[in-house]
């Protein structure tokens, strides 16, 4: 089958007559023309007040100055191995405090320092009032909504170097209750149409033990999980269980798919439960294919959160792709297949399944990669132009990271809405374009509870040197632009 080739272009351009303009390509599975010609637009003013108000400034202009400065400083520190090594060592020390002096939840001075720096960059707050304030600020930038995550989790080291309490022990019951209350509070703080992220390992050490063995949750765990799912469904809020280290993922898949079959049924019209798939794992395309077949067989909408992966340092090398370029190729190909609901070169039908039938899909593209986002939006805009059906799609980036990518999505959405609002359905965007929905993932909890989350963010900033450099340069450029504006050297 001859592949179709399509180009990558910026998220949105006003007055577009043809969708093919640049020279980057990615493969698809249906042999259609690469260029979608659009008839000449009606005679309308080329630049409208609404358009000018949105495009007058670059995307990062939407970001508050304090965010720009803090991001620049953190990415600057992460570019210095010596400084970042000291900083990372300090976070590790605080994550496992030996005395109250090193516990940020007990040492007020330490708590203040942490909350004014790294915590403020990546975390939303300790309580409802602080989370509401952060959420308001995020939406003020122009993001469609939030993905709120409770920081509580258990790491594998915690059960490999210590005893695991029994299923009915007071410790296990306490850990389950702590997770239940935290998740219900998370659902309460997030709004309808938004997301609540979670870690199944947050249910405690015995839950992590069960996940490693791919065994079902205990009755008490199951009751807590269903209470959270019911609360989310009543609020029309989706749940995003995060992927964890590969040794636990078989258990995570078993737990999550069982809930998808129950809470994502077509007759409800809701997609409450998602699962996370890590593109850097060689097994992911085949896993997605099996889960697609399961969704088709059982009649539910499969919720997919597609990430590149966050546990590279701890995964067996034989299980991951050999290079970042290979991971990027797999990620983009999987995203395209899901967006088009078509099997392709990477995502092939599961053995014995129907090659043509594709279930309903709801997709969260959780990526800090600008090219992946632009490829996805190119597909969405082509689908709108051709009046093709589209799946439910959200974009997600972590708070404090990749704002140059998120703000580009924000600006694209603002431009589309401004043009359509100014001219109606038959204005310059009479053919219409996809209005992207960008979300920020916010972690909440005390400074102590968030330390494991912060350690992963620190590791990501260190390991993703190229992306961090891109962010640093973008923030430096935005700071220079604002200084020039303040000095009236430019508009």
C-alpha positions as CSV (number, residue, x, y, z in Angstrom):
1,X,0.0,0.0,0.0
2,X,1.5,3.3,-1.0
3,X,1.9,5.7,1.9
4,X,0.4,9.1,2.0
5,X,2.8,11.9,2.8
6,X,1.9,15.1,4.5
7,X,3.9,18.0,5.7
8,X,4.3,19.7,9.1
9,X,3.4,23.3,9.4
10,X,2.8,25.8,12.2
11,X,-0.3,25.2,14.3
12,X,-2.4,27.8,12.6
13,X,-2.1,30.3,9.9
14,X,-4.8,32.9,8.9
15,X,-5.9,33.1,5.3
16,X,-4.7,29.6,4.4
17,X,-5.7,28.3,0.9
18,X,-3.6,25.1,0.8
19,X,-2.6,22.9,3.7
20,X,0.8,21.7,2.2
21,X,3.5,24.3,2.6
22,X,6.6,22.8,4.4
23,X,8.9,19.9,3.6
24,X,8.8,17.6,6.6
25,X,6.9,14.4,6.2
26,X,5.4,11.5,8.0
27,X,3.8,8.3,6.7
28,X,0.1,7.4,6.8
29,X,-1.8,4.4,5.6
30,X,-4.3,5.6,3.0
31,X,-3.2,6.7,-0.5
32,X,-4.7,10.1,-0.7
33,X,-3.3,13.3,-2.2
34,X,-0.9,15.0,0.1
35,X,-2.3,18.5,-0.6
36,X,-5.9,19.5,0.2
37,X,-6.8,22.3,-2.1
38,X,-9.3,24.8,-0.7
39,X,-11.3,27.1,-3.0
40,X,-10.5,30.8,-2.9
41,X,-11.8,32.5,0.2
42,X,-14.5,35.1,0.1
43,X,-13.5,38.7,-0.1
44,X,-13.0,39.7,3.6
45,X,-10.5,42.0,5.3
46,X,-7.2,40.3,5.5
47,X,-6.4,41.5,9.0
48,X,-9.2,41.9,11.5
49,X,-9.0,43.6,14.9
50,X,-9.6,40.2,16.5
51,X,-6.8,38.6,14.5
52,X,-4.4,41.5,15.2
53,X,-5.0,41.3,19.0
54,X,-4.1,37.6,19.0
55,X,-1.1,37.6,16.6
56,X,0.5,40.9,17.7
57,X,2.6,39.1,20.3
58,X,4.5,35.8,20.3
59,X,3.0,32.8,22.1
60,X,5.1,33.2,25.3
61,X,3.7,36.7,25.8
62,X,0.7,35.0,27.5
63,X,3.0,33.7,30.2
64,X,3.4,35.8,33.4
65,X,6.8,37.4,33.9
66,X,7.6,35.5,37.1
67,X,7.0,32.2,35.3
68,X,9.3,33.2,32.5
69,X,12.1,34.2,34.9
70,X,11.7,31.1,37.1
71,X,11.7,28.8,34.1
72,X,14.8,30.4,32.7
73,X,16.7,30.2,36.0
74,X,15.8,26.5,36.5
75,X,16.7,25.5,33.0
76,X,19.9,27.5,33.3
77,X,20.9,25.6,36.5
78,X,20.0,22.3,34.9
79,X,22.5,23.0,32.1
80,X,25.3,23.1,34.6
81,X,26.3,19.5,35.7
82,X,27.9,20.8,38.9
83,X,25.0,23.0,40.0
84,X,22.4,20.5,39.0
85,X,24.2,17.6,40.8
86,X,24.2,19.6,44.0
87,X,20.5,20.5,43.6
88,X,19.5,17.0,42.8
89,X,21.4,15.6,45.8
90,X,19.6,18.1,48.0
91,X,16.2,17.0,46.7
92,X,17.1,13.3,47.3
93,X,18.2,14.2,50.9
94,X,14.9,15.9,51.5
95,X,12.9,13.1,50.0
96,X,14.2,10.7,52.6
97,X,14.7,12.9,55.7
98,X,16.5,11.3,58.7
99,X,15.6,14.2,61.0
100,X,12.8,16.7,61.3
101,X,15.3,19.4,60.3
102,X,15.4,18.0,56.8
103,X,11.7,17.3,56.5
104,X,10.0,20.2,54.6
105,X,6.7,19.3,56.2
106,X,8.1,19.9,59.6
107,X,10.8,22.6,59.0
108,X,9.0,25.8,58.2
109,X,12.1,27.6,56.9
110,X,12.9,24.7,54.6
111,X,9.3,24.5,53.5
112,X,9.3,28.2,52.6
113,X,12.4,28.0,50.5
114,X,11.2,24.9,48.6
115,X,7.8,26.3,48.0
116,X,9.2,29.6,46.6
117,X,11.5,27.8,44.1
118,X,11.1,24.3,42.7
119,X,7.8,23.5,44.2
120,X,6.2,26.7,42.8
121,X,7.5,25.8,39.3
122,X,5.9,22.3,39.1
123,X,3.2,22.0,41.9
124,X,-0.2,23.6,42.3
125,X,-0.4,23.9,46.1
126,X,-1.2,22.0,49.4
127,X,-4.9,22.6,49.6
128,X,-8.0,23.6,47.8
129,X,-7.4,27.4,48.1
130,X,-3.9,27.2,46.8
131,X,-4.9,24.8,43.9
132,X,-7.8,27.1,42.9
133,X,-5.4,30.0,42.7
134,X,-3.0,28.1,40.6
135,X,-5.8,26.8,38.4
136,X,-7.1,30.3,37.8
137,X,-3.7,31.4,36.8
138,X,-3.3,28.5,34.3
139,X,-6.6,29.2,32.7
140,X,-5.8,32.9,32.7
141,X,-2.9,32.1,30.3
142,X,-5.5,30.5,28.0
143,X,-5.2,26.7,28.7
144,X,-8.5,24.8,28.3
145,X,-8.2,23.2,31.7
146,X,-6.1,21.2,34.1
147,X,-5.0,17.7,34.8
148,X,-4.9,17.5,38.6
149,X,-2.7,14.9,40.2
150,X,-2.4,13.9,43.9
151,X,1.3,13.5,44.7
152,X,1.0,10.4,46.8
153,X,2.7,7.3,45.5
154,X,5.0,4.4,46.5
155,X,8.2,3.7,44.7
156,X,9.5,0.2,44.1
157,X,12.5,0.8,46.3
158,X,10.1,1.1,49.2
159,X,9.0,-2.6,48.9
160,X,12.3,-4.0,47.7
161,X,14.2,-2.9,50.8
162,X,11.6,-3.3,53.5
163,X,8.7,-5.5,54.7
164,X,5.3,-5.3,52.9
165,X,2.4,-5.1,55.3
166,X,-0.4,-7.7,54.9
167,X,-3.6,-7.3,53.0
168,X,-5.7,-6.7,56.1
169,X,-3.0,-5.0,58.2
170,X,-3.7,-1.6,59.8
171,X,-0.9,-0.1,57.7
172,X,-2.5,-1.3,54.5
173,X,-5.9,0.0,55.5
174,X,-4.4,3.4,56.5
175,X,-2.6,3.7,53.1
176,X,-5.8,2.8,51.2
177,X,-7.8,5.3,53.2
178,X,-5.2,8.0,52.6
179,X,-5.4,7.4,48.8
180,X,-9.2,7.3,48.8
181,X,-9.5,10.7,50.6
182,X,-6.8,12.3,48.5
183,X,-8.3,11.2,45.2
184,X,-11.9,12.2,46.2
185,X,-10.5,15.6,47.1
186,X,-8.7,15.8,43.8
187,X,-11.9,15.0,41.9
188,X,-13.7,17.7,44.0
189,X,-11.0,20.3,43.1
190,X,-11.0,19.6,39.4
191,X,-13.8,20.8,37.2
192,X,-16.2,19.0,34.8
193,X,-14.5,18.2,31.5
194,X,-11.1,18.1,33.1
195,X,-8.9,15.3,34.3
196,X,-7.7,13.8,37.6
197,X,-4.4,11.9,37.3
198,X,-3.5,9.1,39.7
199,X,-1.0,6.5,40.6
200,X,-2.3,3.0,41.4
201,X,0.9,2.6,43.6
202,X,-0.6,5.4,45.7
203,X,-2.8,2.8,47.3
204,X,0.2,1.6,49.3
205,X,2.9,-0.9,49.5
206,X,0.6,-3.9,49.3
207,X,-1.1,-2.5,46.2
208,X,2.3,-2.2,44.6
209,X,3.1,-5.7,45.6
210,X,-0.2,-6.8,43.9
211,X,0.6,-4.8,40.7
212,X,4.1,-6.5,40.5
213,X,2.3,-9.9,40.7
214,X,-0.5,-8.8,38.2
215,X,-3.1,-9.7,40.9
216,X,-6.4,-8.0,41.4
217,X,-6.9,-5.3,44.1
218,X,-8.2,-6.4,47.5
219,X,-12.0,-5.8,48.2
220,X,-11.1,-2.7,50.2
221,X,-9.0,-1.3,47.4
222,X,-11.6,-2.1,44.9
223,X,-14.2,-0.3,47.0
224,X,-12.0,2.8,47.2
225,X,-11.3,2.7,43.5
226,X,-15.0,2.4,42.5
227,X,-15.9,5.3,44.9
228,X,-13.4,7.5,43.1
229,X,-14.6,6.3,39.6
230,X,-18.3,7.0,40.6
231,X,-17.4,10.5,41.8
232,X,-15.6,11.2,38.6
233,X,-18.4,9.9,36.4
234,X,-21.0,12.0,38.4
235,X,-18.9,15.1,37.6
236,X,-18.1,14.1,34.0
237,X,-14.4,14.2,34.8
238,X,-11.9,11.7,33.4
239,X,-9.3,9.7,35.3
240,X,-5.7,9.3,34.0
241,X,-3.8,6.5,35.8
242,X,-0.1,7.1,35.1
243,X,2.3,4.5,33.8
244,X,4.9,3.4,36.3
245,X,8.0,1.2,36.1
246,X,7.6,-1.6,33.5
247,X,7.5,-4.4,36.2
248,X,4.2,-3.0,37.4
249,X,2.6,-2.2,34.0
250,X,0.9,-5.6,33.4
251,X,-1.0,-5.2,36.7
252,X,-1.8,-1.6,35.9
253,X,-3.2,-2.7,32.5
254,X,-5.4,-5.4,34.1
255,X,-6.8,-3.1,36.7
256,X,-7.4,-0.2,34.3
257,X,-8.9,-2.1,31.4
258,X,-11.5,-3.7,33.7
259,X,-12.6,-0.2,34.7
260,X,-12.7,1.0,31.1
261,X,-15.0,-1.8,30.2
262,X,-17.4,-0.6,32.9
263,X,-17.1,3.2,32.9
264,X,-16.4,3.9,29.2
265,X,-19.4,2.1,27.6
266,X,-20.8,3.7,24.5
267,X,-24.3,4.0,26.0
268,X,-23.1,6.3,28.7
269,X,-21.5,8.8,26.3
270,X,-18.6,9.2,28.7
271,X,-14.9,8.3,28.7
272,X,-14.1,8.2,32.4
273,X,-11.0,5.9,32.5
274,X,-7.9,6.2,30.4
275,X,-4.7,4.2,30.4
276,X,-1.1,5.5,29.8
277,X,1.1,4.0,27.0
278,X,4.8,4.7,26.9
279,X,6.1,4.9,23.3
280,X,9.7,4.2,24.3
281,X,8.8,0.6,25.1
282,X,9.1,-1.8,22.2
283,X,6.0,-3.6,23.4
284,X,3.7,-0.6,23.3
285,X,2.4,-0.8,19.7
286,X,1.4,-4.5,20.2
287,X,-0.2,-3.6,23.6
288,X,-2.3,-0.8,22.1
289,X,-3.4,-3.1,19.3
290,X,-4.6,-5.7,21.9
291,X,-6.4,-3.1,23.9
292,X,-8.1,-1.7,20.8
293,X,-9.3,-5.2,20.0
294,X,-10.6,-5.5,23.6
295,X,-12.5,-2.2,23.3
296,X,-14.1,-3.3,20.0
297,X,-15.1,-6.6,21.4
298,X,-16.6,-5.3,24.6
299,X,-18.1,-2.1,23.2
300,X,-16.4,0.7,25.0
301,X,-14.4,3.8,24.1
302,X,-10.7,3.2,24.8
303,X,-9.0,6.1,26.6
304,X,-5.4,6.5,25.6
305,X,-2.8,8.8,27.1
306,X,0.2,8.6,24.9
307,X,3.6,9.6,26.4
308,X,7.2,9.0,25.4
309,X,8.1,7.6,28.8
310,X,9.5,8.8,32.1
311,X,11.4,5.8,33.6
312,X,14.2,5.4,31.0
313,X,17.0,5.2,33.5
314,X,15.4,2.3,35.3
315,X,14.0,0.3,32.4
316,X,15.9,-2.7,31.0
317,X,17.7,-1.5,27.8
318,X,16.4,-4.5,25.8
319,X,12.8,-3.3,26.3
320,X,13.2,0.2,25.0
321,X,14.0,1.6,21.5
322,X,17.7,2.1,20.8
323,X,17.5,5.8,20.2
324,X,15.4,8.9,20.8
325,X,14.8,9.2,17.0
326,X,13.2,5.7,17.0
327,X,11.0,6.6,19.9
328,X,10.0,9.8,18.2
329,X,9.1,7.9,15.0
330,X,7.0,5.4,17.0
331,X,5.3,8.1,19.0
332,X,4.3,10.1,15.9
333,X,3.1,7.0,14.0
334,X,1.0,5.8,16.9
335,X,-0.5,9.3,17.3
336,X,-1.4,9.4,13.6
337,X,-3.0,6.0,13.6
338,X,-5.1,6.9,16.6
339,X,-6.1,10.3,15.2
340,X,-7.1,8.8,11.9
341,X,-8.5,5.6,13.4
342,X,-6.4,3.6,10.9
343,X,-3.8,0.9,11.3
344,X,-0.4,1.7,9.9
345,X,3.2,0.8,9.7
346,X,3.8,0.8,13.5
347,X,0.3,0.1,14.9
348,X,-0.9,-3.1,13.3
349,X,-4.0,-5.0,14.0
350,X,-3.8,-7.6,16.8
351,X,-3.6,-11.2,15.6
352,X,-7.0,-12.5,14.7
353,X,-8.7,-9.1,14.8
354,X,-10.5,-7.2,12.0
355,X,-8.1,-5.1,10.0
356,X,-10.7,-2.5,9.0
357,X,-12.7,-2.1,12.2
358,X,-11.3,0.5,14.7
359,X,-13.0,1.2,18.0
360,X,-14.0,4.6,19.4
361,X,-10.9,6.4,20.8
362,X,-10.4,9.3,23.2
363,X,-6.8,10.5,23.1
364,X,-4.5,12.6,25.3
365,X,-1.3,13.5,23.6
366,X,1.0,14.1,26.6
367,X,4.1,15.5,24.9
368,X,6.6,18.4,25.2
369,X,7.7,17.8,21.6
370,X,6.7,20.7,19.4
371,X,7.0,18.7,16.2
372,X,4.6,16.0,17.5
373,X,2.0,18.6,18.4
374,X,2.3,20.3,15.0
375,X,1.9,17.0,13.2
376,X,-1.2,16.2,15.2
377,X,-2.7,19.6,14.5
378,X,-1.9,19.2,10.8
379,X,-4.0,16.0,10.8
380,X,-6.8,17.7,12.7
381,X,-7.0,20.6,10.4
382,X,-7.0,18.3,7.3
383,X,-9.8,16.4,8.9
384,X,-11.9,19.5,9.5
385,X,-11.2,20.8,5.9
386,X,-12.3,17.4,4.5
387,X,-15.4,17.2,6.9
388,X,-14.0,14.0,8.3
389,X,-15.0,12.8,11.8
390,X,-12.5,13.5,14.6
391,X,-11.8,11.7,17.8
392,X,-11.8,13.4,21.2
393,X,-8.3,14.9,21.7
394,X,-6.5,16.8,24.4
395,X,-2.9,18.0,24.6
396,X,-1.1,17.9,27.9
397,X,2.1,19.3,29.3
398,X,3.4,19.3,32.8
399,X,3.2,22.6,34.7
400,X,6.5,24.4,34.5
401,X,7.7,22.6,31.4
402,X,7.5,23.2,27.7
403,X,5.4,26.4,27.9
404,X,6.8,27.4,24.5
405,X,4.8,24.4,23.2
406,X,1.7,24.9,25.3
407,X,1.5,28.6,24.6
408,X,1.7,27.9,20.9
409,X,-1.4,25.8,21.2
410,X,-3.1,28.5,23.3
411,X,-2.4,31.1,20.6
412,X,-3.7,28.8,17.9
413,X,-6.9,28.3,19.8
414,X,-7.3,32.0,20.5
415,X,-6.7,32.9,16.8
416,X,-9.2,30.4,15.5
417,X,-11.9,31.6,18.0
418,X,-11.1,35.3,17.3
419,X,-11.4,34.9,13.6
420,X,-14.6,32.8,13.8
421,X,-16.1,35.2,16.3
422,X,-15.4,38.2,14.1
423,X,-16.7,36.7,10.8
424,X,-18.9,33.8,11.7
425,X,-18.9,30.4,10.0
426,X,-18.2,31.9,6.6
427,X,-15.4,34.4,7.4
428,X,-11.7,33.9,6.7
429,X,-11.9,30.5,8.4
430,X,-15.1,29.5,6.6
431,X,-13.7,26.0,6.2
432,X,-12.8,26.2,9.9
433,X,-9.8,24.8,11.7
434,X,-9.5,22.6,14.7
435,X,-9.4,24.5,18.0
436,X,-6.9,22.6,20.1
437,X,-7.6,21.9,23.7
438,X,-4.4,22.3,25.8
439,X,-4.2,21.2,29.4
440,X,-1.6,21.7,32.1
441,X,-0.9,18.8,34.5
442,X,-0.7,20.2,38.1
443,X,0.6,18.1,41.0
444,X,-0.8,18.9,44.4
445,X,0.2,17.9,47.9
446,X,2.5,19.1,50.7
447,X,6.1,19.9,49.9
448,X,7.1,16.5,51.4
449,X,4.5,14.6,49.5
450,X,5.5,16.2,46.2
451,X,9.3,15.4,46.5
452,X,9.2,12.2,44.5
453,X,7.3,14.0,41.8
454,X,9.9,16.9,42.0
455,X,12.8,14.4,41.7
456,X,11.3,13.0,38.5
457,X,11.0,16.5,37.1
458,X,14.6,17.2,38.1
459,X,15.8,14.1,36.4
460,X,13.8,14.9,33.2
461,X,15.3,18.4,33.0
462,X,18.7,16.9,33.3
463,X,18.2,14.0,30.9
464,X,16.3,15.9,28.2
465,X,19.2,18.2,27.5
466,X,18.0,19.2,24.0
467,X,14.5,20.0,25.1
468,X,15.7,21.9,28.2
469,X,18.0,24.0,26.0
470,X,15.1,24.8,23.7
471,X,13.0,26.0,26.6
472,X,15.9,28.0,28.1
473,X,16.5,29.7,24.8
474,X,12.8,30.4,24.3
475,X,12.6,32.0,27.8
476,X,15.8,34.0,27.3
477,X,14.3,35.3,24.0
478,X,11.1,36.2,25.7
479,X,12.9,38.1,28.5
480,X,14.9,40.1,25.9
481,X,11.7,40.9,24.0
482,X,10.0,42.2,27.2
483,X,13.0,44.3,28.1
484,X,13.0,45.9,24.7
485,X,9.3,46.6,25.0
486,X,9.8,48.1,28.4
487,X,12.5,50.3,27.0
488,X,10.3,51.1,24.0
489,X,12.9,49.7,21.6
490,X,10.3,47.6,19.9
491,X,6.5,47.1,20.0
